[in-house]
Every structure is written in structure tokens, then in C-alpha cells.
């Protein structure tokens, strides 16, 4: 009888232990069971999502603020830079205006087949009243760029006269160009062509005459 009571008590203990173990397993499984919610990363605000440069939280204070163009500082010139600097005028040749000539031809070029001791261009330079002028310089230029110079004479009987001896190639038609010069060597008259041995009525002329008159 006593043995039977021990067996029943032992069976009750086993059943209680099994029930306790079952309840413990259920509790553990419930805690380990997922809650049914899916984890998602946090969503940025709409304004931050649209701006690639937006920074959330304290890091936003590290973003530099662009300076508008109007606020950009302008470099000021140093005091020495504001001092005007002198400019140097480049030397240029100043042509003589047509209205500023001091001498003009007193008539057309004359041609003669005699009256001079060879082949010459001759003439006289006078003032506005017809008085001969000494020491007036003239220049003659041929087609090859050769220049010759003459000065009006100051001796009695030759006062105001000048002459250019000519040495053209044999039987060659040449046109010389005459001009009166001022004291600085600049043209003081228009340039006048003087043909020599050119075809026409004066082809055989060896003397050519051109007078000049000063304008006052």
C-alpha cells in the first residue's frame, strides 16, 4: 500500500515537471517569435530628399554659405597705381597739307633745244613780288630713286637761279620730279614732274625750265 502511494506521488511530480517545462518553452518561443513588422531605414524629410547638399542634424552647421556676387570683395588699387602715367607719342611722319605750301610753280614747264650748256633743268625762285630769292634749296628725284640737290645762287647776275645737270642713260625717256624744300628739308611746294626725252613735240629738248614763286 505504501509503495503504491509513492508511485502516485512520483507520477505527479513528473507530470508537474513536464507541464512546467512546456510552459517555459512556450514563453521562450513567444519572445523569440518575430513581431510581424518589417524594419525599414529612416526616411529623410521631403526637403532634405530633394536637396543633395542637405545635411541633417548638427552637421548642417558645417556647410559653407555661398557668397552672392554682389558681396564679393573688390580689390582696391594701391595708391601708386592711381597715379596717371605719362604717355609717349610715337613719332610719325606728318605730310605737308596742300594748303600750307609756301612755293608754287610760277608757270608750266618750258622745254627748249638749246639755251643751256648741256642737259639741264633750270629756273628761278622768286618771292611774292617777283624778287629773286637766294639760298633756297630744291630736290630732284629720278625714277630709280636717285636724288640731287641744288641751291639758288646769291651772286650778282645769277641771283635766285638754280640748275640741275642731267645724266640720263643714252636715248632713255626719263621723268624727273622737282620740289622746293624748307629749312628743315621738308617739301615746301607740290612735286612737279619734268619729262626728259619723252615722246612728243619736246622729245629732242635738252633744256627744261621751271620757275617758282613764294606765297605770302
matplotlib code that plots the C-alpha trace (Angstrom):
import matplotlib.pyplot as plt

x = [0.0, 2.8, 4.7, 1.6, 1.4, 5.0, 4.5, 1.5, 3.4, 6.3, 4.0, 2.5, 6.0, 6.9, 3.7, 4.2, 7.8, 6.6, 3.9, 6.5, 8.8, 6.1, 5.1, 8.7, 9.2, 6.1, 7.2, 10.6, 9.2, 6.8, 9.7, 11.8, 8.9, 9.1, 6.6, 5.4, 6.8, 9.4, 12.4, 12.8, 15.5, 14.5, 13.0, 14.5, 12.2, 10.9, 13.1, 16.2, 15.5, 15.2, 18.5, 21.6, 23.6, 21.2, 22.7, 20.6, 21.4, 24.5, 26.5, 24.3, 26.2, 29.4, 28.0, 29.6, 27.2, 27.9, 28.7, 26.5, 28.4, 27.4, 29.0, 32.3, 35.1, 36.7, 40.4, 41.3, 44.2, 47.3, 47.8, 50.7, 48.5, 46.2, 48.9, 48.5, 51.5, 52.9, 52.3, 55.0, 53.8, 55.2, 57.0, 55.0, 55.7, 53.4, 52.6, 52.5, 48.9, 48.3, 47.1, 50.3, 52.8, 55.0, 56.0, 54.1, 55.2, 55.1, 54.0, 54.2, 57.5, 59.1, 61.3, 64.0, 66.5, 69.3, 70.0, 71.9, 75.4, 74.2, 71.2, 69.7, 66.7, 67.0, 64.8, 64.4, 62.8, 61.2, 59.2, 55.6, 56.7, 58.9, 62.3, 64.8, 65.4, 68.9, 69.8, 66.5, 67.1, 65.4, 65.5, 65.3, 64.4, 64.7, 62.7, 65.4, 65.3, 68.4, 68.3, 70.1, 70.0, 70.5, 70.5, 69.5, 72.5, 73.3, 75.9, 75.0, 73.6, 72.6, 70.6, 67.7, 68.7, 69.2, 70.2, 70.3, 72.6, 71.1, 72.9, 70.2, 71.1, 71.5, 68.3, 66.2, 63.0, 63.1, 60.7, 62.3, 60.3, 61.2, 60.2, 61.2, 62.3, 62.1, 65.0, 64.2, 64.4, 60.6, 58.6, 57.5, 55.9, 54.0, 56.1, 56.2, 57.1, 59.6, 59.7, 63.0, 63.2, 59.6, 57.7, 56.0, 56.9, 59.7, 61.4, 64.7, 64.7, 67.8, 66.8, 63.8, 62.8, 60.6, 60.3, 58.8, 57.2, 56.8, 53.3, 52.9]
y = [0.0, 2.4, 1.5, 2.5, 5.9, 6.6, 5.7, 8.0, 10.9, 10.3, 10.4, 13.7, 15.2, 14.1, 15.5, 18.8, 18.9, 18.3, 20.9, 23.4, 22.6, 23.0, 26.4, 27.6, 26.6, 28.5, 31.6, 31.4, 30.8, 33.8, 36.1, 34.8, 34.9, 38.0, 40.7, 40.8, 44.3, 44.7, 47.0, 50.0, 52.6, 56.0, 58.3, 61.8, 64.8, 65.8, 69.0, 67.0, 64.4, 66.9, 68.8, 66.7, 69.1, 69.0, 67.8, 66.5, 67.4, 69.3, 68.5, 71.1, 73.9, 72.8, 73.6, 76.9, 79.5, 80.8, 84.5, 86.3, 88.0, 91.4, 90.7, 89.6, 92.0, 94.1, 94.5, 98.2, 99.6, 100.7, 104.4, 104.3, 102.5, 105.5, 107.9, 108.7, 107.7, 109.8, 108.5, 108.7, 109.8, 107.7, 109.7, 109.7, 111.4, 114.4, 115.1, 118.7, 119.8, 121.0, 124.4, 125.0, 125.1, 128.2, 127.9, 127.2, 126.9, 130.3, 128.7, 125.4, 123.6, 125.0, 122.9, 124.2, 122.5, 124.9, 127.8, 125.7, 124.1, 120.5, 118.7, 120.7, 121.6, 125.3, 128.0, 130.8, 131.1, 134.5, 136.0, 137.1, 140.4, 138.8, 139.4, 136.6, 134.6, 133.2, 130.2, 128.3, 124.5, 122.2, 118.5, 116.4, 112.7, 110.3, 107.1, 105.0, 106.9, 108.9, 112.4, 115.6, 118.9, 122.5, 125.9, 129.1, 131.4, 134.6, 136.1, 139.2, 138.2, 134.8, 135.8, 133.3, 130.9, 127.2, 124.4, 120.5, 118.9, 115.7, 112.4, 110.1, 106.8, 107.3, 107.7, 106.9, 108.7, 109.9, 111.9, 113.9, 115.2, 118.6, 120.1, 123.1, 122.3, 124.4, 124.9, 121.6, 119.7, 119.1, 119.7, 123.4, 123.0, 120.4, 117.9, 118.8, 116.2, 117.3, 114.9, 114.5, 112.8, 111.8, 111.1, 114.3, 117.7, 118.2, 114.8, 116.4, 119.2, 119.2, 122.2, 122.3, 125.4, 125.7, 128.9, 129.0, 131.8, 132.1, 132.8, 135.3]
z = [0.0, 0.8, -2.3, -4.4, -2.7, -3.5, -7.2, -7.5, -5.9, -8.2, -11.2, -10.1, -9.8, -13.3, -14.7, -13.0, -14.2, -17.8, -17.6, -16.2, -19.0, -21.6, -20.3, -20.2, -23.9, -24.9, -23.2, -24.8, -28.3, -27.9, -27.1, -30.0, -32.4, -34.9, -34.2, -37.9, -38.6, -41.3, -40.5, -42.8, -42.8, -41.5, -44.2, -44.7, -44.8, -48.3, -48.3, -47.5, -50.1, -52.8, -52.0, -52.4, -50.2, -47.2, -44.0, -41.1, -37.5, -36.2, -39.4, -41.2, -39.5, -41.3, -44.8, -46.0, -47.2, -50.7, -51.0, -53.6, -56.5, -55.2, -51.8, -53.4, -52.1, -54.9, -54.8, -54.4, -56.4, -54.5, -54.2, -56.6, -59.2, -59.4, -60.4, -64.2, -66.2, -69.0, -72.5, -75.1, -78.5, -81.3, -84.0, -87.2, -90.5, -90.9, -94.5, -95.6, -96.3, -99.8, -98.5, -96.5, -99.4, -99.4, -103.0, -106.2, -109.8, -111.5, -114.8, -116.7, -117.5, -120.7, -123.0, -125.4, -127.7, -126.7, -124.3, -121.7, -121.8, -121.9, -120.5, -117.6, -115.6, -114.8, -113.3, -110.8, -107.4, -106.5, -103.7, -104.0, -105.5, -108.2, -106.4, -106.8, -103.6, -102.8, -100.8, -101.5, -101.6, -104.2, -104.8, -108.0, -108.0, -110.9, -111.4, -109.8, -106.5, -107.1, -105.5, -106.5, -104.7, -105.8, -104.0, -105.6, -106.3, -104.5, -106.9, -109.0, -112.4, -111.1, -108.1, -107.4, -110.2, -109.8, -112.2, -112.2, -114.7, -116.1, -116.7, -118.0, -119.8, -123.6, -125.5, -122.4, -121.6, -118.0, -115.9, -113.1, -110.1, -108.6, -105.2, -103.2, -99.6, -96.4, -94.0, -92.3, -95.6, -95.8, -99.0, -99.2, -102.6, -104.6, -106.6, -110.3, -113.0, -115.6, -118.6, -120.5, -124.0, -123.7, -127.0, -128.3, -129.5, -126.9, -127.4, -128.6, -126.0, -123.7, -121.5, -119.2, -117.3, -114.2, -112.1, -108.6, -106.6, -102.9, -101.4, -98.6]

ax = plt.figure().add_subplot(projection="3d")
ax.plot(x, y, z, "-o")
ax.set_aspect("equal")
plt.show()
